[in-house]
Amino acid sequence: MASFRAIEQGCNLFRQASLGLSAAFDCQGRRLAAMDHFLTADRTLVAQEPTAGVRTLYSRLGDWVAWGCAALLAVLVLLAFRRRG
């Protein structure tokens, strides 16, 4: 889930987990490196990540798109009830 949030915001992510899957992702969601704690003996993860991210539409607009869709749905529901009555 953390990788989806990082892609949404256009950030690079290095996720360290003490008992699980540690991974590094770039700003476009490509997995650069991964290590499973239970399948690796040395438990060292090395990855080279870019230093800059990207500006995504969601990072610029935030939740306005979701709120706009909710408002449009409310308007359409009200219009449907008006036509019935």
Backbone torsions as a table, in degrees:
resi	resn	phi	psi	omega
1	MET	NA	-33.9	-178.9
2	ALA	-63.5	-34.8	-179.4
3	SER	-67.0	-36.6	178.1
4	PHE	-64.9	-40.5	178.3
5	ARG	-66.1	-36.8	178.7
6	ALA	-67.6	-40.9	177.9
7	ILE	-64.1	-42.6	-179.6
8	GLU	-57.6	-38.6	-178.3
9	GLN	-92.4	-7.2	180.0
10	GLY	76.7	30.5	-177.6
11	CYS	-108.3	155.3	170.4
12	ASN	-83.8	151.6	-175.2
13	LEU	-137.6	132.2	169.6
14	PHE	-120.6	106.1	-175.1
15	ARG	-102.8	116.4	178.5
16	GLN	-101.6	130.1	177.6
17	ALA	-125.2	135.3	-176.9
18	SER	-74.4	-37.1	178.3
19	LEU	-134.9	72.7	-178.3
20	GLY	177.0	-146.9	-177.2
21	LEU	-97.5	116.3	172.3
22	SER	-96.1	140.9	-176.7
23	ALA	-154.0	158.9	175.2
24	ALA	-123.0	131.2	-179.8
25	PHE	-126.3	145.8	173.4
26	ASP	-89.7	-179.3	-173.4
27	CYS	-69.6	-12.4	178.2
28	GLN	-102.1	5.4	175.1
29	GLY	91.4	4.1	177.7
30	ARG	-76.5	132.5	178.8
31	ARG	-79.3	120.0	-178.3
32	LEU	-87.8	-35.5	179.1
33	ALA	-160.5	153.8	177.8
34	ALA	-150.6	151.9	178.6
35	MET	-147.3	126.1	175.3
36	ASP	-93.2	125.2	-176.6
37	HIS	-59.0	-37.0	-173.6
38	PHE	-85.8	-13.7	-178.6
39	LEU	-108.0	-4.1	-175.8
40	THR	-114.1	136.3	-178.7
41	ALA	-85.0	-41.2	-174.3
42	ASP	-83.8	-23.1	176.1
43	ARG	54.1	46.6	175.1
44	THR	-126.2	126.6	-179.5
45	LEU	-116.4	125.5	178.7
46	VAL	-124.3	129.8	178.3
47	ALA	-147.1	147.4	175.0
48	GLN	-106.1	112.9	-179.4
49	GLU	-104.9	150.5	173.5
50	PRO	-64.5	153.7	-179.2
51	THR	-88.6	-16.6	-178.0
52	ALA	-117.0	147.3	175.6
53	GLY	-102.1	-161.3	178.4
54	VAL	-129.2	156.7	175.6
55	ARG	-90.0	118.1	178.9
56	THR	-98.3	165.8	177.8
57	LEU	-61.0	-40.8	179.9
58	TYR	-66.4	-38.1	179.8
59	SER	-68.3	-25.6	177.4
60	ARG	-82.1	-43.6	-174.1
61	LEU	-94.8	-24.7	-178.3
62	GLY	69.5	-139.6	-176.8
63	ASP	-85.4	9.2	-179.2
64	TRP	-61.9	-34.0	179.3
65	VAL	-65.3	-45.8	179.5
66	ALA	-64.7	-43.1	179.0
67	TRP	-66.1	-36.2	176.8
68	GLY	-64.6	-40.4	177.0
69	CYS	-65.5	-39.5	177.9
70	ALA	-64.8	-41.2	178.8
71	ALA	-66.4	-40.6	177.2
72	LEU	-62.8	-40.4	177.0
73	LEU	-62.7	-42.7	178.9
74	ALA	-62.5	-41.2	178.4
75	VAL	-64.2	-43.4	179.8
76	LEU	-65.3	-37.5	177.0
77	VAL	-66.2	-43.0	178.2
78	LEU	-63.6	-40.5	177.3
79	LEU	-64.4	-37.3	178.4
80	ALA	-66.7	-38.5	178.5
81	PHE	-71.9	-31.9	178.0
82	ARG	-67.9	-37.2	-179.8
83	ARG	-69.9	-29.3	178.3
84	ARG	-71.0	-39.8	-171.9
85	GLY	-92.7	NA	NA
